[in-house]
Amino acid sequence: MLNRIVLIGRLTRDPELRYTSNGTPVCNFTLAVERNYTNRDGEKDVDFIDIVTWRALAENCARHLGKGRLVGIDGSLQIRKSENNNRTYINPEVNADNVRFLDWSNNNQNAAASY
């Protein structure tokens, strides 16, 4: 079986870095990804996809990424389930194995980095 996802999109907000109870860094952010479909208004629909990174990758994303940055993501889909007020919520997210920074600040416009 295969569970691989490759996405290119822009961050909708600054990444949030936190640490698990055993000190493992985890970073979350949301990626806006355009579909290959144009709606009847002539605009492309956009999906908002939650991304999670771990350990050194999490710290690098928190340090170098921000709202509006263009990134490429390579990872796998995971489904988190939670319950609240007797309702079950299903939250799909991408567990990123690789994040490629596709744009840099004006200082490094020609550079791209992968972590």
N, C-alpha and C positions, 0 to 999 in steps of 0.2 A: 504494500500500500504506500501511497505517496501523499504527503501533506506539506506542500510548498506554496508559498505566496510571494510574488514579486510585485511591489507597488512603487510608483513615483508620485509624489504629491507635496503639498505645502503644509507646514504645521499651522494649526488653527489657534494655538496658544503656546505660551512658553512651557517647556517641559517641567514636570514636577518630580524632584528627586526625594526619595525617602529611604529609610533603612528598615529591614525586617528586624524581628526581635533578636536574631543572632548576628546582626550587623551587616547583612548582605545588601548592597546598594540595588535599588530598583527605581527605574525612571519611567514615567507614563506621559504620553502626549497623544494628541489626535491629529490625524492626517486627512486633509481634504484631497480626494482623488477624483478627477474628472472621468466620466464614463465615455465610451466611444459612441455614444448615442446622443443625437441632437433632438430635443423635444420640439413640439409644434411651434414654440416661440423662437426657434432657432438657437436656443442656448443648450449647452451641455449640462446634463444632470451631474451632480456631485455627490459622492458618498463620503461620509465622515467615519473614519476607521480608527479605533483605539489601538495604540501600539504600546507594548511593554518591552523594556530592555533590562538586563541584569548585569551585575558586577561591574567590570571596568567599562563595558559598553555603556552602561547606565550613567556612570560618572562622566564619560566623554560627551554623551548626548546632553546632559545637564549643563556641562561647561561650555559647549560650542553651539548649541542650537537655540533658536528662539522663534517666536511667532513669525510666520511668513517664509521661513527658510525652506528651500527646495531640497528634498532628500529622496534617495532610493532605499527601499527596505526589502530585505530578503529574510523570510522567516516562515513560521508555520501558524496555522489557525488553531486557536484554542477557545473553548466555550466555558465561561464561568457562570455558574448558577447561584442565585442568592434568593433568599426569601425575606419578605417584609410584609407585615399585616396580612398574613395568610395568602400572599400572592408570590408566585415564583417568577423571577426575572432571569432571562437568558441574555448574557452579555458576551457577544463574540469579540475577540481581540486577537491581534497578531503578536506573537512572541518573536521579536526580531533577533535573528542571529547575526545580521550584518546591516549596518546603516552607512550609506554612502552620502556624504555631504556634497551635493551637486552645485551649490553656489557658495561662495565665500564672501566675506565682507570686502569692501573696496581694496583693502590691503593685499588680498590674495585672490583676485578675481580669476586668474587662470589656473588656480589649484583646485583639486578635488581630493578629498581624503576619505578613506574607508576605515571603519573600526569594527 
